[in-house]
């Protein structure tokens, strides 16, 4: 499995206020979408999230989003290495994802760009 990149997850109080800062910092435009009541903006290597505290509490436990070529392959390798897949793979607006807890207890989201 090749890791193609990582996205830093940032929970913010006000997405509209945060976006201009991150657009200038990353030198790009935000791609906005909503998922499960959480407003999300992808800006460069940052994934900004704002929404109900109950939802954000769960999202804060995910250390980072890891881009991979194929989530199915990531699932196989993670399981083989002793990680526990706690959600997914499931389709998302940008591809497929899964959440996995590594043997050390850290939680990561793995995503691909597949249809």
C-alpha positions as CSV (number, residue, x, y, z in Angstrom):
1,X,0.0,0.0,0.0
2,X,1.4,3.4,-1.0
3,X,0.5,6.4,1.1
4,X,-0.2,9.2,-1.4
5,X,-0.5,12.1,1.2
6,X,-2.0,13.2,4.5
7,X,-4.6,15.8,5.4
8,X,-4.6,17.5,8.8
9,X,-8.0,17.6,10.5
10,X,-8.9,20.9,12.2
11,X,-12.1,21.5,14.1
12,X,-13.2,25.1,14.0
13,X,-16.0,27.1,15.6
14,X,-16.9,29.1,12.5
15,X,-16.1,27.6,9.1
16,X,-16.8,30.9,7.2
17,X,-14.3,32.7,9.4
18,X,-11.6,30.1,9.2
19,X,-11.7,29.4,5.4
20,X,-10.1,32.7,4.3
21,X,-7.1,32.2,6.6
22,X,-6.5,28.6,5.3
23,X,-7.1,29.6,1.7
24,X,-4.4,32.2,1.9
25,X,-2.1,29.9,3.9
26,X,-2.5,27.0,1.4
27,X,-2.8,29.1,-1.7
28,X,-6.0,27.5,-2.9
29,X,-9.7,27.6,-2.8
30,X,-11.9,25.6,-0.3
31,X,-14.0,22.7,-1.5
32,X,-17.0,22.7,0.8
33,X,-19.4,19.8,1.5
34,X,-21.5,18.5,4.4
35,X,-21.4,15.1,6.0
36,X,-23.6,13.9,8.8
37,X,-24.5,17.4,10.0
38,X,-20.8,18.6,9.9
39,X,-19.8,21.4,7.6
40,X,-16.5,20.5,5.9
41,X,-14.0,22.5,3.8
42,X,-11.0,20.9,2.2
43,X,-8.2,23.5,1.7
44,X,-4.8,22.2,0.5
45,X,-3.6,19.8,3.2
46,X,-6.2,20.9,5.7
47,X,-9.7,19.5,6.3
48,X,-11.7,22.1,8.3
49,X,-14.7,20.8,10.2
50,X,-17.5,22.7,12.1
51,X,-20.7,21.4,13.5
52,X,-22.5,19.9,16.6
53,X,-20.1,19.2,19.5
54,X,-21.2,15.6,19.7
55,X,-20.1,15.0,16.1
56,X,-16.9,17.0,16.5
57,X,-16.0,15.0,19.7
58,X,-15.8,11.8,17.5
59,X,-14.0,13.5,14.7
60,X,-11.3,14.9,17.1
61,X,-10.2,11.3,17.9
62,X,-9.1,10.8,14.2
63,X,-5.4,11.9,14.0
64,X,-5.3,12.5,10.3
65,X,-6.7,11.5,6.9
66,X,-4.4,9.3,4.9
67,X,-4.8,9.2,1.1
68,X,-4.2,5.8,-0.5
69,X,-4.6,4.4,-3.9
70,X,-7.2,1.7,-2.9
71,X,-9.1,1.6,0.4
72,X,-9.8,-2.1,-0.1
73,X,-6.0,-2.8,-0.2
74,X,-5.5,-0.6,2.9
75,X,-8.2,-2.6,4.7
76,X,-6.4,-5.8,3.9
77,X,-3.0,-4.6,5.0
78,X,-4.2,-2.8,8.1
79,X,-6.1,-6.0,9.2
80,X,-3.0,-8.1,8.5
81,X,-0.8,-5.8,10.6
82,X,-3.2,-6.0,13.6
83,X,-5.2,-2.8,13.1
84,X,-8.9,-2.8,13.9
85,X,-11.1,-1.4,11.2
86,X,-13.9,0.4,13.1
87,X,-15.9,1.8,10.2
88,X,-16.1,1.3,6.5
89,X,-15.1,1.0,3.8
90,X,-18.0,3.3,2.8
91,X,-18.5,5.7,-0.2
92,X,-18.1,9.4,0.5
93,X,-18.5,12.5,-1.8
94,X,-14.8,12.2,-2.6
95,X,-14.3,8.4,-2.9
96,X,-14.3,5.7,-0.3
97,X,-13.0,5.8,3.3
98,X,-12.5,3.7,6.4
99,X,-11.5,4.4,10.0
100,X,-8.9,2.2,11.6
101,X,-7.4,2.0,15.0
102,X,-3.7,1.1,14.9
103,X,-2.3,-1.3,17.5
104,X,-1.0,1.7,19.4
105,X,-4.5,3.1,19.8
106,X,-4.2,5.9,17.3
107,X,-7.1,6.3,14.9
108,X,-6.7,7.3,11.2
109,X,-9.1,7.8,8.3
110,X,-7.9,6.2,5.0
111,X,-9.5,7.5,1.8
112,X,-9.2,6.8,-1.9
113,X,-10.5,8.6,-5.0
114,X,-12.3,5.5,-6.4
115,X,-15.9,5.7,-7.5
